[in-house]
Amino acid sequence: NDDFDGCHELVQTQEGDLYSDHLRAIAHRHVLCAADQHCLRYWIARFSHEHLVEIYSPGGTVTQAKQEMTNFVNGVRSVEASGNGVADCEKRQWEELTKLARILIDSE
C-alpha cells in the first residue's frame, strides 16, 4: 500500500487495460502533491468502465462515478490540510480497493 513506485511500475506495464488504468489513478491519488493532482485528473478522465459505477455511484452513471472519484480527491486534500478525518478516508479507500479486487476476481 505504501510502495508507490512499485505499484506505479506494475500498472504502467499494463497501460490501456481498464483495471490497470484505474489502479494507476488510485496510485497517483496516494501521493497528493501538486504534480500528481494533474496526473490523477488525467487518469480519471482517461478511462470509462461500468465497474466505476459499481464502486463509486451504484445506480448512477460513469460520469457521476468519475465525479465521485474527483470529490474524494478534493476531500482528501481537505483532510490532509486539517488532519481531521484521516481514518474515514483510509476506510473509504480500503472499501474502494476491496470492491475493485472483488470485481477483478469475479471477472476471471
N, C-alpha and C positions, 0 to 999 in steps of 0.2 A: 504494500500500500504506500510506503514511503519511498520506493525506488522509482522516482520519476524517470530517470534516464533509461533504466531497464524496460519499464513499461512502454515508454515512448518509442524506443528502438524496436521492440517487439511488434507493436501495432503499425509502425511505419513500414515494416516489411510486407504488410498486408493491405497497404493503401488501396482504396477503391472497394474493399469489402465493407458492406454497410455496418456490420457489427464492429469491425476494427476501427472504422472512422468514428463511430460512436464512442468507443473506448479512448480514442485519441482526443476527442473533445473533453472527455472526463479527465484525462491525464493533464491537459492544459488547464483545466479548471482547478486542479490540485495546487498548482503554483500560480497563485493570483497576483501577478505583478503586471505592470502596465503593458509590457511586450506580450505577455501571454493572453491578456484580455483581447487583443487583436486576433491572435491565433484562435482563441476559443470561439469568438464570434464567427470567424471564418469557418471553423469545423461545424458549428451548429447550423450555419447557413448552407453548408456544402451537402449535407445528406438529408434524405427524407425516407422514412420507412415506417410501415404500420406498427412496428414494435414501439416506436416512440409514444404513440397514443396509449398503448397498454401501460407503459411505465409512468408517463407524466400527466396524461389527461384522459383517463378512462371515459369513454363515451364521447370524447371530443374529436378534434381533427389534428392532423400532423402540424398544422400552423399553430394551433393552440398549445400543442405539446412543446414545440420549439420555443414558444413564448414562455412557457413554464420553466424550461431549462434556463433561459436568459434571466427570468425573475429570480431563480435560485442563485445564480451567479451574483446578481446585484445584492441579494440578501446576504450572501457570504461576505461580500465586501463590507457591508454594514457591521456584521458580526466581528470581522477582523478589526475594524476601527474601534468598536466599543468593548470587545471582549465578552459580551453577553450573548448567550445562545449557541455557544460552540457545540455543546452536547447535542442540541436539537439538529444542527446542521450535519454533524457526524452521523447521527441516527438516520437522517433522511438520505444521506449519501450511501450508507450501508444498505438501506432498503432499495434504493435505486440499483445498486450493483447486484444485489441479490435477485431482483426481478430480471435484470439483463442476463444474469447467469442462468436462471431458470428458462428463459426464452431460448438461449443458446443450446442448453441441454435438450430441450424439447424439439429443437429444430434438427437434431442429428438423426 
